[in-house]
């Protein structure tokens, strides 16, 4: 081990490799950054009950009661919130977990100018899964996949 350390010191001192210490420092910093867990990994996404089979009809009733006042009847949007029948909310851009997180914690405005979405109290992860099933069904009918 001491031999390797001595060789490294000799290389660093050598004028042929003046940038080597900077490169080594950069590698150490990158290695440390990679080893840190990403902040997003600490977010707990609400999970529906195991074995739940979401029902779009149940989801529509829940949507009408809890979401339509902002996102509009028939998912068309309103002056308070964006339409859910938008490519922005397609599954590859806003997955089902995004719906769970938005309902539980709210969502910062990032695609629209309606302001931040507040959390929606009183909805369980199972309720949100039902609502998501309804939204996804209607998106497919509208050609959003």
N, C-alpha and C positions, 0 to 999 in steps of 0.2 A: 504494500500500500504506500509506504514512504517513497519507494522508487518511482511509482506512478506520479505521486505528488511532486517529487523533485523534477521529473521530466516535464510536467505541466508548467512548473515555475520557470524552467529553463526555456521552454517554448515561448511563454509570455514575455520573458525578458529579451528574447531574440528579436532583432529589428526586422527580420523577414516577415513576421506576423504581428504587425502593430495593432490590428483590429481584433485579434483573437480574444483578449479579455472582454471586449464589448460583446462579441458574439457569444461567449460563454455566459455572460450575464443575461443576455437576451434569451438564451435557451433556458436558463434557470427560471426566469420570469414567466416565460411561456409554459413551462412544465408546471409551475405553481398554479397558473391561471386555469390550465386544463384540469388539474386535480381538484379544484374547488367545485362544489355542486352548483349547478345553475339555479338561480333564484326561482325560476318557474317550476322546478322540481319540488319545491317546498309547498306548492299550492295543492290543497286537498280538494279534488273535484268530487262533488256529491255523487254518490252511486245509487242507482235504482236498486230495488230489491232483486236478489238473485232469482232468475226464472221468470221475471216479469215479462209479459208479452204486451207491449204498449199497443193501445187501441186508438186509432185516429178519431173515432166517434167520441170516445171519452175525452180525448185531447181537445176536440173542437169545443165541447162544453166548457172545459177548463180555460181554454183560450178566450172564449167569449166573455167569461166572467172576470178573468184576471189580466188579459193582455190587449183585448180589442180597443179599449179606451185610448190607448196610445198607438198601437200598431194597426188599428183600423179593422173594420168588419171585413171579413174575407181576406185578411192579410194584406190589404191594399195600402196601409199606412194612413197617417192623419197629420194634422198640424202639430201633433205632440210627439210623433215617433215614426220611424221609417217603415216601409213595407217589407214584409218578410218574403214576398214574392219578388226577390231581387237576386241577381247573380252574386251580389255581395254575401248573401246568406246561404249560398250553395254549400253542400257538405264539405267540399274540398277547401273552402275558405273559412267557414265558421262551422266546425264540427259540432257534434251533439254536446260535447263537454263545454263548449262556449256558451250554449244555452243554459246549462246547469250553473256555470259560474256567474253568468249575468243575472240570473234570477236570485241566486244566493247572495252575491256581493255587489251587484250593480255593475255597470260598465261605463268606462270613460268614453265620451264622444270621440270617435276616430274616423268615421266614414261620412257622417251626416252632421248637420248643424242644428240638431234638436236639443243639444245639451246632453249631459250625462244621464244614463239610465239609473234610477235608484233601485236598490234591492226590492224584490217583490215578496213581502212577508206572507206566510201562511201556505206556501206551496212546498210540498215535499219533493224529493228527488224523483219519486214515482210519478207525481203530478207533472213534473217538467218532462219526464220521458214520454208521457201521454201527449202533452202539448207538442213536443218535438215530432212525434209520430204523425200528428195531424199536419204540422208545417211541412214535413218532408213529403207527405202524400200530395199535398196541394202544390208543392214545388215541382214534383215529377209531372203532375197534370199540366203545369205551365211550361214544361220543357226544361226546367232547371234541374240539373243532375249533379 
